Amino acid sequence: MNTDWKATFTATFGAPASAVSAEIWAEVYGDDYPAELDTYSFVTRTDLHRIATEARLEPGGRLADIGCGRGGPGLWVAARTYATLTGVDIAETALASARRRAEAMDVEAAEFHVGSFADTGLDDASFDAVMSVDALLFAPDKQRACAEFARILAPGGRLLVTTWDFDGQPENRPPQVPDHRPLLESAGFEVLSYEETPDWRARQQRTAELSLERVADLAAESGADPAQLRASIELVLRNQELMTRRVLVIARV
């Protein structure tokens, strides 16, 4: 199956954030869940603090968030580092939400543009740090994505990414890789840290299990067909079995 991910995420981010999913994530992640950010990912407060620290941004530094979704994680990091933020996503509906969130969070130095991992539309060497949270999974060409990260970073700039390594190809997903380090090194990065994030597998599995338990609530909330929604959650569980680790990557050019 060849999924049109732009159409998929445009529809996803065009709908209100799921209150039922937020309840599930809060139950699984507890105080580590950044509920105020309406994240569409498994990002934690622990992840965000590490990203903000390791970005090494000075006040006024230039930060890009690629695959930014509704913008919460990038805005959180920008607010704490006093950086200027540029968010990029394939879905204009996500960017519309991100712009509203920037106003709500009182982050004035933020702008958002349509773009992709392969073509961000950003200038060469124009950022001091680039982040991407749980989105690289959906890049069709991960080598090209790594090259694009390197292109937009200024010399000495830092890359902060959370993503997954796979042992096999998950169903209905773009091609995956067993280890992102060779791709990053080929693109000119020095990989400084490649760490497995804490408790990721148990948390993701429990999130999916609770979603199955509450599939009727999720379907009623979204108007989705309960059987189709159940099938999609079961697919997530099967694909999770192929994940070998969720990593937080720190690299520099």
C-alpha positions, 0 to 999 in steps of 0.5 A: 500500500502506498499511502499519501502521507501529505493527505493523511497528515493534512486530515489528521492535523485538520481534526481537533487533538484527541482528548481520549488519546491525551488521557491514555498518554497521561496514564502511561507517561505520568508527569513525563507527558507534556500534555500542554503541547498537544504532541502527536508523538511519544516525546517526553519532558525528559526528551525535550529537556535533553534536546534543549540542553544539547542544542547549545543555542545562544539567545537569538540562535536559529532553530529549525524543527523539521516535521514539526506537526502542531509545533509544540515541541519546537516552541517549547525548546525555542521558549527555553533557549530564547531561540528563533524558530522555523517549523517545517511540515508537509501539512498546512493544517499542522502549521495553522495549529502551530501558528496558533500555539505560538501565539498562545505560548507567547513565542513571537520569534516563530514562523512555519512553512510547508516543506518536507524532509527531502526539500525543507525550502530553507537556506544553506547553512542558515540554522544553529540547531535542527531538531526533529521529533518522532517524524523521520520515520515517515521520510521516504528517503532517509539518506536524503533527509540526513543530507538536507539536515546537513545542508541547512545547518551552519558549520558546527551546528547541532542536530537533535532527532528522536526516531526508531531503528528497525529490524525489518520493514514495517507494514504500510510505512516508508523504508526503514533502516537498522541504524541511522548512524551510517546515513548521518556520517555519510551526510557529513555528521559527527555522531556525538550520542546515539542513546536509547530512550528510557522505557520506550517499548513498554510505554508504546506497547501500553499506549497501543493496548489502552487505545484498543481498550478504548477504541469505541471512545476513540471512534466516537470522538473522531467519527471513525469506523471502530473496526477500521480504527481497531485494525490501524491500532493492531497494525501499530502493535505489529510494526512496533515488534520490528522496532529495535530501539527508539533513539535520541540522536545528537550530531554536529556538522 
